[in-house]
Amino acid sequence: MHATTADRSRPASRKYLISAAAWVVPGAGHLWLGRRQKGLTFLIALTLMFVTGLWLEGRLFPFELTQPLVLLAAFADLGIGLPYFVAKLLGHGGGRVVAITYEYGNAFAIVAGLLNMLVVLDAYDIAEGRK
Amino acid sequence: MTTHVGLMVLFSLFVSIVFATMMRDEPAAQLRLGARMFAGFVGAGILIGWLLYPLPL
């Protein structure tokens, strides 16, 4: 799909708003831009991946400034947007280190967040008219 | 389901779906690329698993 004239003429503030929406709700940026199939696919796949990470007893890492790797993992977790805050609010994501699936859970939650960051960039590119 | 292979397959499925959806616009092309990526991820995972098998823990 190619960029339309309307895509190119979007004001900068709207592009950032679309990017913010894409971060808060996975796929929302694409839905906003009329890419319904892509948006719904991202919404379902990324949310499910993040929830699977929590189900596998993965941890939502804290923002620990003294431990750079933990800090990076915390930023990656945060990449999923709203589901992260909902999980925190409901008391999920404490992680159980002795669980056999703990590391798998971490991988699912972290990668779901990182993939959503890519989806945000993709939504921005579409809004910018590059795609 | 929570075996190493089962989780590797599930992980590959999620990643393939997201990348294929992002990189292609037409559903048929997404399906083709997603299937190829999924097969590649699972195949590479099994291959690397076997290559690591002789190594001591």
Backbone of each chain as ProteinMPNN parsed JSONL, in Angstrom:
{"seq_chain_A": "MHATTADRSRPASRKYLISAAAWVVPGAGHLWLGRRQKGLTFLIALTLMFVTGLWLEGRLFPFELTQPLVLLAAFADLGIGLPYFVAKLLGHGGGRVVAITYEYGNAFAIVAGLLNMLVVLDAYDIAEGRK", "coords_chain_A": {"N_chain_A": [[0.842, -1.185, 0.0], [0.56, 2.207, -0.842], [1.64, 5.511, 0.145], [-0.752, 8.056, 0.579], [-1.816, 11.306, -0.625], [-3.089, 12.508, 1.463], [-1.897, 11.221, 3.626], [0.676, 12.323, 3.537], [0.204, 14.951, 4.085], [-0.438, 15.134, 6.742], [-0.504, 16.826, 9.852], [2.349, 17.415, 12.032], [1.834, 17.107, 14.768], [-0.313, 15.38, 14.811], [0.798, 13.067, 13.825], [2.486, 12.355, 15.9], [0.605, 11.936, 17.85], [-0.729, 9.752, 16.817], [1.359, 7.909, 16.987], [1.65, 7.804, 19.757], [-0.817, 6.735, 20.485], [-0.524, 4.278, 19.267], [1.425, 3.17, 20.856], [0.174, 3.075, 23.387], [-2.137, 1.416, 23.061], [-1.648, -1.607, 21.594], [-1.505, -1.778, 18.107], [-3.367, 0.223, 17.726], [-2.551, 2.53, 16.381], [-2.361, 1.719, 13.704], [-5.016, 1.034, 13.288], [-6.203, 3.538, 13.544], [-5.128, 4.732, 11.303], [-6.507, 3.5, 9.36], [-5.729, 0.971, 8.641], [-7.055, -1.674, 9.097], [-6.965, -4.52, 9.239], [-4.273, -5.03, 9.83], [-3.997, -3.609, 12.238], [-5.799, -4.958, 13.955], [-4.637, -7.475, 13.984], [-2.15, -6.929, 15.218], [-3.077, -6.023, 17.684], [-4.328, -8.297, 18.779], [-2.305, -10.347, 18.614], [-0.001, -9.233, 19.946], [-0.992, -8.527, 22.479], [-1.826, -11.013, 23.381], [0.64, -12.317, 23.434], [2.0, -10.937, 25.424], [0.32, -11.455, 27.625], [0.641, -14.2, 27.736], [3.269, -14.296, 28.579], [2.965, -13.377, 31.197], [1.334, -15.364, 32.192], [3.112, -17.444, 32.14], [4.516, -16.959, 34.358], [6.388, -14.93, 34.273], [8.375, -11.972, 34.938], [7.588, -8.547, 35.506], [9.878, -6.26, 35.078], [11.497, -4.098, 37.492], [12.214, -0.528, 37.552], [15.248, -0.289, 37.968], [17.874, 1.56, 38.675], [20.499, 0.975, 39.333], [21.063, -1.41, 38.183], [21.805, -2.019, 35.079], [20.936, -3.926, 33.093], [18.537, -4.887, 34.087], [17.136, -2.544, 34.063], [16.975, -2.056, 31.3], [15.371, -4.224, 30.574], [13.073, -3.492, 31.929], [12.289, -1.207, 30.51], [11.767, -2.432, 28.07], [9.613, -4.098, 28.768], [7.735, -2.141, 29.315], [7.168, -1.237, 26.837], [4.89, -2.378, 25.769], [2.728, -0.919, 26.507], [-0.554, -0.002, 27.505], [-1.479, -2.634, 28.449], [0.618, -3.311, 30.169], [0.325, -1.544, 32.341], [-2.203, -2.276, 33.222], [-1.738, -4.907, 33.997], [0.068, -4.451, 36.103], [-1.583, -3.035, 37.821], [-3.435, -4.975, 38.474], [-1.92, -6.598, 39.957], [-0.282, -8.489, 38.743], [2.645, -10.038, 37.222], [4.648, -10.266, 39.053], [6.426, -12.295, 39.016], [7.911, -15.523, 39.381], [10.663, -16.773, 40.479], [11.526, -19.393, 40.861], [9.884, -20.879, 39.28], [9.546, -23.132, 36.561], [9.039, -22.075, 34.118], [9.789, -19.453, 34.243], [11.929, -17.904, 32.963], [11.145, -18.144, 30.324], [8.713, -16.834, 30.408], [9.585, -14.233, 30.965], [10.935, -13.721, 28.556], [8.821, -13.764, 26.686], [7.215, -11.581, 27.585], [9.016, -9.404, 27.463], [9.797, -9.413, 24.735], [7.321, -9.004, 23.531], [6.852, -6.348, 24.264], [9.022, -5.093, 22.955], [8.451, -5.694, 20.292], [6.112, -4.25, 20.024], [7.148, -1.692, 20.112], [8.404, -1.588, 17.628], [6.129, -1.745, 16.058], [4.976, 0.691, 16.663], [6.832, 2.422, 15.454], [6.4, 1.64, 12.82], [3.77, 2.484, 12.455], [4.189, 5.217, 12.671], [5.79, 5.658, 10.412], [3.93, 5.096, 8.405], [2.059, 7.108, 8.898], [3.647, 9.248, 8.321], [3.91, 8.981, 5.67], [5.729, 7.42, 4.422], [5.339, 4.785, 3.865]], "CA_chain_A": [[0.0, 0.0, 0.0], [1.389, 3.394, -0.941], [1.183, 6.69, 0.888], [-1.629, 8.939, -0.166], [-1.533, 12.725, -0.382], [-3.592, 12.792, 2.812], [-0.872, 10.756, 4.571], [1.819, 13.238, 3.548], [-0.153, 16.283, 4.581], [-0.823, 15.108, 8.15], [0.344, 17.688, 10.688], [3.297, 16.671, 12.86], [1.24, 16.755, 16.064], [-1.189, 14.221, 14.609], [1.667, 11.893, 13.677], [2.942, 11.973, 17.246], [-0.58, 11.435, 18.549], [-0.929, 8.393, 16.283], [2.423, 7.079, 17.575], [1.336, 7.618, 21.179], [-1.941, 5.789, 20.542], [0.015, 2.968, 18.884], [2.144, 2.626, 22.016], [-0.758, 2.792, 24.49], [-2.887, 0.197, 22.71], [-0.996, -2.226, 20.438], [-2.321, -1.821, 16.895], [-4.287, 1.367, 17.641], [-2.041, 3.445, 15.36], [-2.759, 1.202, 12.395], [-6.482, 1.155, 13.205], [-6.444, 4.974, 13.32], [-4.736, 5.044, 9.923], [-7.366, 2.754, 8.442], [-5.185, -0.365, 8.333], [-7.836, -2.427, 10.072], [-6.491, -5.909, 9.395], [-2.98, -4.991, 10.532], [-4.24, -3.159, 13.603], [-6.422, -6.028, 14.757], [-3.643, -8.547, 14.143], [-1.193, -6.503, 16.251], [-3.781, -5.957, 18.966], [-4.548, -9.653, 19.308], [-1.05, -11.104, 18.758], [0.903, -8.668, 20.958], [-1.609, -8.634, 23.802], [-1.764, -12.428, 23.76], [2.026, -12.669, 23.733], [2.303, -10.354, 26.734], [-0.446, -12.207, 28.629], [1.3, -15.508, 27.846], [4.451, -14.06, 29.418], [2.531, -13.303, 32.603], [0.821, -16.702, 32.521], [4.29, -18.299, 32.357], [5.097, -16.472, 35.617], [7.482, -13.997, 34.023], [8.385, -10.804, 35.819], [7.665, -7.2, 34.924], [11.064, -5.796, 35.8], [11.414, -2.746, 38.06], [13.173, 0.451, 37.023], [16.36, -0.336, 38.915], [18.95, 2.313, 38.017], [21.816, 0.418, 39.634], [21.267, -2.623, 37.384], [21.472, -1.608, 33.702], [20.196, -4.933, 32.327], [17.171, -4.891, 34.626], [16.544, -1.295, 33.576], [16.632, -2.259, 29.889], [14.222, -5.135, 30.542], [11.905, -2.727, 32.389], [11.859, -0.38, 29.368], [11.188, -3.336, 27.063], [8.28, -4.472, 29.285], [6.87, -0.958, 29.225], [6.856, -1.026, 25.422], [3.572, -2.918, 25.395], [1.728, 0.132, 26.766], [-1.641, -0.163, 28.482], [-1.499, -3.943, 29.133], [1.617, -3.291, 31.239], [-0.243, -0.859, 33.512], [-3.324, -3.097, 33.698], [-1.129, -6.038, 34.711], [0.619, -3.923, 37.368], [-2.728, -2.661, 38.648], [-4.078, -6.203, 38.942], [-0.96, -7.333, 40.793], [0.414, -9.537, 38.001], [3.993, -9.702, 36.789], [5.592, -10.342, 40.167], [7.432, -13.293, 38.638], [8.262, -16.532, 40.389], [11.99, -17.179, 39.971], [11.716, -20.859, 40.912], [9.015, -21.526, 38.29], [10.339, -23.653, 35.438], [8.752, -21.259, 32.933], [10.098, -18.051, 34.572], [12.728, -17.232, 31.922], [10.326, -18.097, 29.112], [7.743, -15.766, 30.656], [10.311, -12.965, 30.771], [11.211, -13.553, 27.119], [7.556, -13.425, 26.02], [6.77, -10.222, 27.964], [9.994, -8.434, 26.953], [9.737, -9.352, 23.263], [6.038, -8.373, 23.171], [7.075, -4.907, 24.39], [9.939, -4.638, 21.896], [7.736, -5.752, 19.012], [5.171, -3.128, 19.967], [7.921, -0.494, 19.756], [8.557, -1.629, 16.162], [4.813, -1.445, 15.493], [4.822, 2.148, 16.811], [7.641, 3.03, 14.387], [5.725, 1.339, 11.564], [2.606, 3.391, 12.387], [4.726, 6.562, 12.416], [6.2, 5.685, 9.004], [2.716, 5.179, 7.574], [1.509, 8.455, 9.091], [4.6, 10.158, 7.672], [3.756, 8.807, 4.225], [6.883, 6.679, 3.89], [4.922, 3.431, 3.457]], "C_chain_A": [[0.886, 1.246, 0.0], [0.777, 4.568, -0.187], [0.299, 7.557, -0.004], [-1.235, 10.382, 0.129], [-1.969, 13.104, 1.025], [-2.581, 12.377, 3.873], [0.239, 11.789, 4.707], [1.484, 14.576, 4.192], [-0.588, 16.277, 6.044], [0.078, 16.016, 8.967], [1.193, 16.84, 11.638], [2.663, 16.227, 14.181], [0.363, 15.513, 15.941], [-0.356, 12.932, 14.474], [2.141, 11.408, 15.036], [1.791, 11.404, 18.072], [-0.88, 9.993, 18.113], [0.105, 7.441, 16.889], [2.131, 6.786, 19.042], [0.204, 6.613, 21.344], [-1.452, 4.373, 20.238], [0.777, 2.332, 20.035], [1.152, 2.212, 23.115], [-1.542, 1.511, 24.234], [-2.241, -0.417, 21.469], [-1.955, -2.29, 19.243], [-3.219, -0.608, 16.706], [-3.85, 2.362, 16.561], [-2.477, 3.009, 13.969], [-4.275, 1.297, 12.218], [-6.865, 2.6, 12.891], [-6.185, 5.331, 11.86], [-5.536, 4.245, 8.882], [-6.836, 1.402, 8.032], [-5.782, -1.353, 9.337], [-7.284, -3.835, 10.327], [-5.178, -5.955, 10.173], [-3.187, -4.632, 12.001], [-4.813, -4.254, 14.486], [-5.438, -7.166, 15.004], [-2.638, -8.191, 15.239], [-1.841, -6.512, 17.626], [-3.895, -7.351, 19.586], [-3.212, -10.35, 19.598], [-0.175, -10.555, 19.895], [0.32, -8.758, 22.368], [-1.529, -10.079, 24.294], [-0.352, -12.847, 24.164], [2.413, -12.165, 25.125], [1.595, -11.135, 27.855], [0.167, -13.603, 28.83], [2.539, -15.392, 28.741], [4.095, -14.014, 30.895], [2.038, -14.664, 33.086], [1.986, -17.668, 32.822], [5.099, -17.851, 33.578], [6.365, -15.643, 35.414], [7.316, -12.764, 34.902], [8.329, -9.51, 35.004], [8.747, -6.484, 35.724], [10.917, -4.372, 36.331], [12.448, -1.82, 37.419], [14.292, 0.631, 38.045], [17.577, 0.314, 38.266], [20.335, 1.713, 38.239], [22.106, -0.853, 38.821], [20.833, -2.359, 35.94], [20.647, -2.637, 32.928], [18.742, -5.018, 32.773], [16.419, -3.654, 34.12], [16.106, -1.435, 32.113], [15.41, -3.168, 29.753], [12.944, -4.414, 30.96], [11.367, -1.854, 31.254], [11.194, -1.25, 28.295], [9.784, -3.769, 27.497], [7.278, -3.343, 29.067], [6.412, -0.691, 27.783], [5.481, -1.497, 25.007], [2.448, -1.925, 25.688], [0.702, -0.212, 27.829], [-1.669, -1.538, 29.175], [-0.499, -4.029, 30.295], [1.005, -2.695, 32.506], [-1.415, -1.641, 34.095], [-2.781, -4.272, 34.519], [-0.597, -5.6, 36.075], [-0.51, -3.641, 38.354], [-3.394, -3.905, 39.245], [-3.135, -7.078, 39.767], [-0.261, -8.48, 40.082], [1.844, -9.092, 37.693], [5.008, -9.658, 37.922], [6.736, -11.3, 39.853], [7.721, -14.267, 39.763], [9.544, -17.194, 39.895], [12.154, -18.697, 39.929], [10.813, -21.594, 39.912], [9.845, -21.951, 37.083], [10.158, -22.793, 34.181], [9.137, -19.785, 33.12], [10.83, -17.311, 33.446], [11.954, -17.122, 30.615], [9.325, -16.947, 29.229], [8.378, -14.402, 30.447], [10.517, -12.688, 29.287], [9.938, -13.136, 26.387], [7.165, -11.971, 26.312], [7.707, -9.16, 27.378], [9.87, -8.291, 25.435], [8.412, -8.744, 22.795], [6.181, -6.848, 23.23], [7.95, -4.371, 23.282], [9.254, -4.649, 20.534], [6.746, -4.602, 18.895], [5.899, -1.82, 19.65], [8.133, -0.437, 18.237], [7.243, -1.265, 15.479], [4.533, 0.063, 15.58], [5.595, 2.854, 15.69], [6.993, 2.828, 13.021], [4.529, 2.278, 11.375], [3.076, 4.809, 12.073], [5.128, 6.695, 10.939], [4.997, 5.816, 8.082], [2.122, 6.58, 7.67], [2.355, 9.507, 8.373], [4.493, 10.088, 6.151], [4.906, 8.057, 3.59], [6.476, 5.293, 3.381], [3.556, 3.464, 2.79]], "O_chain_A": [[1.851, 1.324, 0.759], [-0.424, 4.611, 0.078], [0.58, 7.755, -1.186], [-0.424, 10.647, 1.016], [-1.321, 13.907, 1.697], [-2.409, 13.059, 4.883], [0.691, 12.101, 5.809], [2.345, 15.245, 4.764], [-1.059, 17.297, 6.548], [1.298, 15.986, 8.8], [0.828, 15.722, 12.002], [2.914, 15.12, 14.658], [0.303, 14.694, 16.858], [-0.752, 11.864, 14.942], [2.193, 10.206, 15.296], [1.984, 10.503, 18.888], [-1.233, 9.14, 18.927], [-0.221, 6.313, 17.258], [2.336, 5.668, 19.515], [0.248, 5.75, 22.22], [-1.892, 3.402, 20.853], [0.784, 1.11, 20.184], [1.275, 1.134, 23.698], [-1.601, 0.629, 25.091], [-2.28, 0.187, 20.397], [-3.073, -2.792, 19.359], [-3.781, -0.426, 15.626], [-4.694, 2.968, 15.901], [-2.908, 3.828, 13.157], [-4.759, 1.603, 11.128], [-7.747, 2.85, 12.07], [-6.914, 6.118, 11.257], [-5.266, 4.316, 7.683], [-7.418, 0.743, 7.171], [-5.125, -1.799, 10.277], [-7.155, -4.273, 11.47], [-4.988, -6.796, 11.052], [-2.626, -5.269, 12.893], [-4.372, -4.453, 15.617], [-5.405, -7.749, 16.088], [-2.307, -9.024, 16.083], [-1.241, -6.95, 18.608], [-3.596, -7.55, 20.764], [-3.008, -10.879, 20.691], [0.334, -11.323, 20.711], [1.039, -9.029, 23.33], [-1.212, -10.34, 25.455], [-0.163, -13.622, 25.102], [3.064, -12.868, 25.898], [2.189, -11.434, 28.891], [0.206, -14.118, 29.947], [2.819, -16.275, 29.551], [4.821, -14.539, 31.739], [2.285, -15.066, 34.223], [1.861, -18.578, 33.641], [6.22, -18.309, 33.797], [7.276, -15.643, 36.242], [6.273, -12.544, 35.517], [8.948, -9.403, 33.945], [8.556, -6.146, 36.892], [10.282, -3.534, 35.692], [13.425, -2.273, 36.823], [14.287, 1.555, 38.858], [18.234, -0.288, 37.417], [21.24, 1.917, 37.43], [23.245, -1.318, 38.773], [19.651, -2.459, 35.611], [19.745, -2.259, 32.179], [17.835, -5.196, 31.96], [15.233, -3.715, 33.797], [15.02, -0.998, 31.733], [14.528, -2.922, 28.93], [11.867, -4.679, 30.425], [10.156, -1.763, 31.051], [10.195, -0.858, 27.692], [8.866, -3.801, 26.676], [6.13, -3.571, 28.685], [5.411, -0.015, 27.547], [4.96, -1.053, 23.985], [1.339, -2.074, 25.174], [1.051, -0.659, 28.921], [-1.866, -1.594, 30.388], [-0.739, -4.729, 31.278], [1.139, -3.25, 33.597], [-1.605, -1.67, 35.311], [-3.296, -4.588, 35.591], [-0.788, -6.291, 37.076], [-0.421, -3.954, 39.541], [-3.859, -3.882, 40.385], [-3.509, -8.161, 40.217], [0.298, -9.359, 40.738], [2.203, -7.929, 37.877], [6.09, -9.088, 37.778], [7.853, -11.147, 40.347], [7.771, -13.895, 40.936], [9.519, -18.055, 39.016], [12.844, -19.225, 39.057], [10.963, -22.801, 39.718], [10.732, -21.223, 36.639], [11.013, -22.784, 33.295], [8.847, -18.957, 32.256], [10.41, -16.233, 33.026], [12.085, -16.139, 29.887], [9.115, -16.189, 28.282], [7.783, -13.52, 29.828], [10.303, -11.571, 28.816], [9.982, -12.237, 25.547], [6.824, -11.221, 25.397], [7.25, -8.141, 26.86], [9.841, -7.177, 24.913], [8.375, -8.048, 21.78], [5.689, -6.141, 22.351], [7.665, -3.313, 22.721], [9.444, -3.742, 19.724], [6.555, -4.043, 17.815], [5.339, -0.939, 18.997], [8.052, 0.634, 17.635], [7.23, -0.572, 14.461], [3.926, 0.639, 14.677], [5.077, 3.772, 15.054], [7.025, 3.717, 12.17], [4.302, 2.798, 10.283], [2.437, 5.521, 11.298], [4.846, 7.708, 10.297], [5.035, 6.555, 7.098], [1.73, 7.17, 6.663], [1.842, 10.516, 7.887], [4.919, 10.997, 5.438], [5.053, 8.052, 2.368], [7.18, 4.697, 2.566], [3.043, 2.422, 2.381]]}, "seq_chain_B": "MTTHVGLMVLFSLFVSIVFATMMRDEPAAQLRLGARMFAGFVGAGILIGWLLYPLPL", "coords_chain_B": {"N_chain_B": [[2.248, -28.326, 26.808], [3.827, -26.383, 28.055], [6.416, -27.157, 27.48], [9.871, -27.017, 26.484], [10.136, -27.102, 23.673], [7.462, -26.685, 22.894], [6.975, -24.085, 23.841], [8.871, -22.702, 22.406], [7.879, -23.015, 19.822], [5.445, -21.647, 20.085], [6.378, -19.06, 20.691], [7.76, -18.517, 18.32], [5.605, -18.478, 16.6], [4.114, -16.189, 17.408], [6.015, -14.138, 16.942], [6.484, -14.448, 14.182], [3.937, -13.868, 13.148], [3.634, -11.145, 13.826], [5.866, -9.895, 12.527], [5.427, -10.635, 9.833], [2.965, -9.427, 9.345], [3.677, -6.789, 9.618], [5.548, -6.435, 7.578], [4.39, -7.031, 5.107], [1.63, -6.114, 2.978], [-0.618, -7.296, 1.765], [-2.957, -9.827, 2.67], [-2.517, -12.491, 1.689], [0.173, -12.472, 0.995], [1.237, -11.891, 3.46], [0.62, -14.216, 4.814], [2.161, -16.094, 3.427], [4.813, -15.141, 3.867], [4.823, -15.185, 6.666], [4.504, -17.934, 7.178], [6.87, -18.896, 6.099], [8.757, -17.617, 7.708], [8.079, -18.653, 10.214], [8.58, -21.398, 9.85], [11.303, -21.203, 9.409], [12.253, -20.136, 11.882], [11.506, -22.193, 13.695], [12.808, -24.389, 12.548], [15.494, -23.522, 12.629], [15.79, -23.291, 15.381], [15.553, -25.955, 16.229], [17.706, -27.081, 14.862], [19.918, -25.668, 15.929], [19.629, -26.469, 18.536], [20.284, -29.187, 18.331], [22.927, -28.937, 17.499], [24.078, -27.899, 19.77], [23.808, -29.951, 21.474], [25.944, -31.92, 21.961], [27.634, -30.467, 23.574], [29.023, -29.905, 26.834], [27.133, -29.151, 29.818]], "CA_chain_B": [[2.359, -26.99, 26.214], [4.929, -25.62, 28.651], [7.718, -27.774, 27.244], [10.799, -26.114, 25.798], [9.786, -27.058, 22.242], [6.13, -26.083, 22.777], [7.083, -22.634, 24.046], [9.652, -22.179, 21.275], [6.952, -22.963, 18.689], [4.495, -20.57, 20.373], [7.133, -17.814, 20.564], [8.0, -18.335, 16.88], [4.322, -18.147, 15.985], [3.803, -14.784, 17.698], [6.983, -13.255, 16.264], [6.24, -14.547, 12.733], [2.686, -13.155, 12.838], [3.85, -9.69, 13.914], [6.779, -9.446, 11.466], [4.801, -10.805, 8.515], [1.922, -8.4, 9.231], [4.337, -5.492, 9.479], [6.358, -6.32, 6.363], [3.592, -7.201, 3.887], [0.326, -5.467, 3.061], [-1.706, -8.19, 1.348], [-3.073, -10.996, 3.551], [-1.917, -13.705, 1.113], [1.631, -12.297, 1.101], [1.54, -11.997, 4.904], [0.54, -15.64, 5.168], [3.338, -16.77, 2.836], [6.025, -14.73, 4.593], [4.691, -15.678, 8.047], [4.744, -19.384, 7.181], [8.305, -19.109, 5.854], [9.487, -17.194, 8.912], [7.775, -19.612, 11.273], [9.34, -22.617, 9.548], [12.725, -20.865, 9.605], [12.526, -20.01, 13.317], [11.414, -23.514, 14.348], [13.885, -25.212, 11.987], [16.779, -23.048, 13.17], [15.799, -23.629, 16.806], [15.828, -27.402, 16.376], [19.072, -27.308, 14.362], [20.877, -25.145, 16.922], [19.498, -27.361, 19.69], [21.077, -30.405, 18.081], [24.36, -28.572, 17.449], [24.528, -27.663, 21.148], [23.592, -31.175, 22.251], [27.166, -32.581, 22.472], [28.398, -29.618, 24.495], [28.706, -30.126, 28.247], [26.361, -28.054, 30.421]], "C_chain_B": [[3.57, -26.236, 26.768], [6.26, -26.37, 28.564], [8.583, -26.761, 26.501], [10.397, -25.957, 24.324], [8.441, -26.358, 22.036], [6.191, -24.568, 22.893], [7.88, -21.981, 22.917], [8.76, -22.034, 20.042], [5.961, -21.802, 18.875], [5.151, -19.193, 20.187], [7.358, -17.489, 19.079], [6.726, -17.904, 16.176], [3.984, -16.666, 16.182], [4.723, -13.85, 16.899], [6.758, -13.261, 14.746], [5.005, -13.752, 12.341], [2.945, -11.644, 12.799], [4.757, -9.206, 12.775], [6.128, -9.536, 10.082], [3.733, -9.737, 8.301], [2.537, -7.031, 8.976], [4.985, -5.335, 8.084], [5.583, -6.469, 5.057], [2.213, -6.585, 4.068], [-0.834, -6.394, 2.718], [-1.745, -9.425, 2.242], [-2.409, -12.264, 3.015], [-0.389, -13.649, 1.239], [2.065, -12.398, 2.562], [1.592, -13.467, 5.313], [1.77, -16.401, 4.658], [4.604, -16.429, 3.616], [6.0, -15.262, 6.028], [5.009, -17.157, 8.144], [6.236, -19.669, 7.0], [9.13, -18.735, 7.087], [9.31, -18.206, 10.036], [8.594, -20.898, 11.07], [10.832, -22.379, 9.793], [13.089, -20.796, 11.077], [12.557, -21.386, 13.984], [12.559, -24.413, 13.868], [15.238, -24.821, 12.582], [16.894, -23.396, 14.654], [16.163, -25.084, 17.038], [17.27, -27.707, 15.963], [20.109, -26.863, 15.401], [20.837, -26.004, 18.194], [20.34, -28.616, 19.542], [22.574, -30.105, 18.033], [24.916, -28.381, 18.862], [24.504, -28.939, 21.991], [24.883, -31.823, 22.778], [27.927, -31.745, 23.5], [28.015, -29.905, 25.945], [27.966, -28.919, 28.818], [27.25, -27.115, 31.208]], "O_chain_B": [[4.257, -25.531, 26.029], [7.117, -26.245, 29.439], [8.083, -25.776, 25.96], [10.326, -24.846, 23.798], [8.289, -25.544, 21.125], [5.536, -23.853, 22.134], [7.6, -20.849, 22.522], [8.866, -21.054, 19.304], [5.678, -21.065, 17.93], [4.559, -18.285, 19.604], [7.173, -16.354, 18.64], [6.755, -17.071, 15.27], [3.612, -15.976, 15.233], [4.264, -12.899, 16.266], [6.832, -12.215, 14.1], [5.008, -13.046, 11.332], [2.532, -10.956, 11.866], [4.445, -8.207, 12.126], [6.262, -8.625, 9.265], [3.606, -9.2, 7.201], [1.998, -6.221, 8.223], [4.97, -4.253, 7.497], [6.078, -6.071, 4.002], [1.688, -6.539, 5.18], [-1.91, -6.292, 3.308], [-0.704, -10.01, 2.544], [-1.811, -13.025, 3.776], [0.255, -14.651, 1.55], [3.134, -12.929, 2.863], [2.478, -13.898, 6.05], [2.339, -17.236, 5.361], [5.375, -17.317, 3.982], [7.015, -15.729, 6.544], [5.694, -17.593, 9.069], [6.797, -20.553, 7.648], [10.069, -19.437, 7.461], [10.267, -18.569, 10.72], [9.213, -21.409, 12.003], [11.532, -23.246, 10.318], [14.117, -21.333, 11.487], [13.483, -21.715, 14.726], [13.196, -25.104, 14.663], [16.023, -25.679, 12.986], [17.972, -23.754, 15.128], [16.965, -25.411, 17.914], [17.966, -28.483, 16.618], [21.052, -27.593, 15.707], [21.86, -26.235, 18.838], [21.012, -29.055, 20.476], [23.39, -30.916, 18.471], [26.086, -28.666, 19.117], [25.095, -29.001, 23.069], [24.917, -32.239, 23.936], [28.776, -32.272, 24.218], [26.843, -30.121, 26.256], [28.152, -27.794, 28.352], [26.764, -26.139, 31.78]]}, "name": "protein", "num_of_chains": 2, "seq": "MHATTADRSRPASRKYLISAAAWVVPGAGHLWLGRRQKGLTFLIALTLMFVTGLWLEGRLFPFELTQPLVLLAAFADLGIGLPYFVAKLLGHGGGRVVAITYEYGNAFAIVAGLLNMLVVLDAYDIAEGRKMTTHVGLMVLFSLFVSIVFATMMRDEPAAQLRLGARMFAGFVGAGILIGWLLYPLPL"}
